[in-house]
Amino acid sequence: MMGGEHQPGSVAQDPVDASFVWSYAHFSTTTSPFATLMWRPNPTELPQSLYFSNPEIFFGTRPSGIVGQRDNIRTFEALTPVMEQYRTPPPELIFADGFESP
């Protein structure tokens, strides 16, 4: 998903192969445990928030990411210019309202 990684380590993703060093999901096991969307070692172990990791967004009173370590939103923002160029339909396939023909 646009370079977003699950969690670092042997469970899922080797950090050497990650998109960026910060491209990981986040979790917390302290009071009111949670995990962000890309966290997946055991989805029933932690309640999953509807957030991607992002140190600027809070889950309750705690940030849903760690600056420079767990910030999938930063990854998405960095790769959006590349992704938006992935497929540009030819002009003749665009309707006046912007939708493509089937």
VOGU-3710 file (C-alpha; in Angstrom, 3 decimals, decimal comma):
1> mmggehqpgs> 0,000/0,000/0,000  2,007/2,933/-1,289  5,156/1,895/0,590  3,574/1,588/4,025  5,065/-1,280/5,991  3,673/-3,454/8,741  6,003/-3,788/11,735  9,782/-4,024/11,728  11,598/-7,183/12,700  11,407/-10,875/12,100
11> vaqdpvdasf> 7,610/-11,057/12,360  6,941/-9,192/9,131  9,376/-6,763/7,584  13,158/-6,623/7,613  14,050/-2,929/8,131  16,661/-3,191/5,369  13,849/-3,799/2,860  11,515/-1,043/4,095  10,495/1,875/1,912  11,951/4,305/4,464
21> vwsyahfstt> 13,255/3,859/8,019  10,038/5,424/9,381  7,588/3,427/7,202  6,053/1,291/9,947  2,821/0,736/11,784  2,628/1,597/15,483  1,200/-0,059/18,585  0,985/0,459/22,319  0,416/-2,108/25,067  0,200/0,379/27,948
31> tspfatlmwr> -3,112/1,656/29,302  -5,765/1,462/26,589  -3,716/-0,661/24,159  -4,108/-0,139/20,413  -2,481/-0,855/17,077  -2,601/1,180/13,863  -3,999/-0,189/10,606  -0,869/-1,854/9,238  0,055/-3,648/12,491  -0,547/-7,370/12,112
41> pnptelpqsl> 1,323/-9,898/14,288  -1,906/-10,836/16,053  -4,868/-8,599/15,189  -6,946/-9,973/18,063  -4,208/-9,143/20,566  -4,640/-5,371/20,301  -7,663/-3,295/19,331  -6,970/-1,850/15,891  -7,522/1,874/15,434  -8,728/3,255/12,130
51> yfsnpeiffg> -5,530/5,290/11,764  -2,310/4,740/9,887  0,729/5,507/12,031  1,180/9,257/12,348  2,863/11,055/15,277  0,593/14,062/14,703  -2,669/12,125/15,187  -3,638/10,906/18,637  -5,448/7,753/19,667  -6,961/8,933/22,905
61> trpsgivgqr> -4,119/10,803/24,579  -1,243/9,030/22,824  0,240/9,677/19,402  -0,482/7,006/16,809  3,142/7,042/15,641  6,724/7,913/16,541  8,627/10,650/14,707  11,313/9,113/12,486  10,345/5,525/13,372  6,640/4,790/12,887
71> dnirtfealt> 5,004/7,170/10,446  3,209/5,581/7,496  1,511/8,885/6,676  4,924/10,470/6,042  5,662/7,595/3,651  2,367/8,106/1,807  3,063/11,830/1,499  6,587/11,171/0,190  5,390/8,655/-2,421  2,163/10,358/-3,543
81> pvmeqyrtpp> 3,856/12,236/-6,427  5,140/8,899/-7,754  1,841/7,089/-7,248  -0,250/9,774/-8,915  1,845/9,316/-12,059  1,315/5,539/-12,019  -1,509/5,587/-14,502  -2,656/8,553/-16,490  -5,410/7,591/-18,919  -5,196/8,949/-22,466
91> pelifadgfe> -7,284/12,129/-22,958  -9,747/10,404/-25,306  -10,881/8,101/-22,490  -11,867/10,923/-20,150  -15,488/11,979/-20,066  -16,386/15,616/-19,579  -17,237/14,842/-15,934  -13,779/13,304/-15,349  -14,828/9,647/-15,242  -13,294/7,101/-17,596
101> sp> -15,246/5,005/-20,025  -15,454/1,259/-19,237
//
